[in-house]
C-alpha cells in the first residue's frame, strides 16, 4: 500500500479526503498513481498539470516522475503558481 496525504484546503476540497491508501502491485510514478486512481484522485490531475502541487515522497521533495513503491508515503500540497518577480498569480 502507498499512503497518500493531502495538505491544503484547495486539494482537500477537490478530493474530499486528507489521507487514504492506494494499492500498487509494482513500482510506479506519482503521476501514474494519480492517473490510475481517477475515482479518488482524479481532481488532482488538473492541479498537477498546472504545476500547483508540491510533491514529497518519504519526506523528500519530489516530482511527478518520482518512482514510488509499496510502503511509501506521498504528500501532496497545494502550491499557488508564483511569477518571476516573486508575486503570486491570483486568478481574477
N, C-alpha and C positions, 0 to 999 in steps of 0.2 A: 504494500500500500504506500502511496505517496500522499503526504498530508499537505493540503493547500490552505494557507492562511490569507485572509482578505483584510486589508487595512484601508481605512478612509471611507467616509460616508458615501462618496460617489460610487466606488466599486461595490461596497456592501449593498447599497440600494439597487444597483444593477443586477447583482447576483442573488440577493436576498439571504445570504448566509455569511458568517465570518470564518467558518472553519468546516472543512469536510475532507474525506479521504477518497482517493481515486485508485483504482486498480491499474497496475502496469505489469504485464507479464514479461516485458523486456525493456531495456533502456530506451528512452525516447527523449525528445526535446520539450522544453516548456511550451513552445508554440503548438507542437503536435498534441501534447496533452490537452491543451485548451480546445483545439480543433476536434479531437476525438471524444470530448465530453461536452458536446453542444448543449445537452439538456441542462447541465448545471452551470457551465462556464461560457456558454455562447455569447452573452452580452459583453464579456471581457475582450473578445476578439477585436471589436471596434476600437477600444481603448489601446490595445496593443498596436494596431495598425497606425493609430495617431501618435504613437510614442508617448502615451500618457500613463504608462505603467512602469514602476520601478520593480525589478525582479531581484530577489535574493534566494539563493539555494544553499541551505545549510549554513546560514549566517554570512554568506559571501555574495557580494553584489554580482549579479549575473545578467545574462541576456536571453532573448527568446530562443537562441540556438544552443543554450547550455544543455548538456545531456544530463538527464535525471533518471534515477532508478528506484527500485523498491527500497523503502526506508527513508528516502529523502524528504526534506521539508521545504516547500516552495512558498515564499512570502510574496504577495503581490500588493503593492501600494500605489494609490493614485498619485500622480505627479503631473501638475499642470505644465504645459509647454512653456518654455522660457525663451524670450527673444535674445538676440546677441548683446543688447545693451543691459541685460540683467533684469529687465522688467517682465512682468508676466503678460502673456497674451490672454486677454479676457474677452471671450466672445460677446458680441453685442446683441 
